[in-house]
Amino acid sequence: MIAPCSALVLWQPSRFGNMAASLNILFDGIEPVARRLGLANKPASVFTSTASLGMAGQESTLLSMQTGH
């Protein structure tokens, strides 16, 4: 049995401004899981990190994670 969740928080290292393919696959199939976990109307957050402080695409990685594409 899957226990209900209070929130969803996902972390992903920045990959040239895109999320990793494995996380994209997760997003593609998350709706049935989200229903079973009771995630409707629950808070969600995403965060990322990179090894460099420069133009590493953190913002676009976060945007792609928030929209799921």
N, C-alpha and C positions, 0 to 999 in steps of 0.2 A: 504494500500500500504506500502511496506517496502522501506525505504529510502536507497540509496546506502551508503556504508561505505568506509572510507579512509584507515582503518586498522582494525586488529583484535588483541585484547589483552585478554588473559585468565589467571585467577588466580585459583590455586587449593592448598588446604592444603596438605601436604605430608601424605600419608597413607601407611606407611611401604614400601616406594619405588614405589608405584603404584598410579595412579590417581583413583579417586572414580568411581564407576560403572556408576553413572549418567553422568559424563563427557565422559566416554567411549561410552555410548549410544548416546550422542550428536555428538561425532566424527563419529560414524557409519552412522548417517543420515545427516551430515552437507553439503554434496556436493550439493544437490538441493538448500539449503538455501544460500550457498556461491555463487552459480550462480546468484540467485535473488538479492543478496546484491552487486554483482559486485566485489567479493574479489579476482578474478584472478589477479596475478601480483601485489598484494598489500602487504605491510609489515605486519608481524604477530609476536607476541611475547607471551611467556608464563613465568609465575613466580610462585613460591611456597614459603611457609613458614612453620616452625614448632615451637613447643613450646620449643624444646631443641636445644642446639648447637652441640650436639654429633652426633653419627652415626644414623641419622634419615631418610636417604634415599632421601635427597633433589635432588641429582644429578640424580638418577634413576627415580624419579618422573618427573623431567623435560624432561629426554630422552623419557619416555613413552608418555608424552604430545606432544612432537615434532613429534614423529612418528605416533601418533594417535592409539597406541596399548598398 
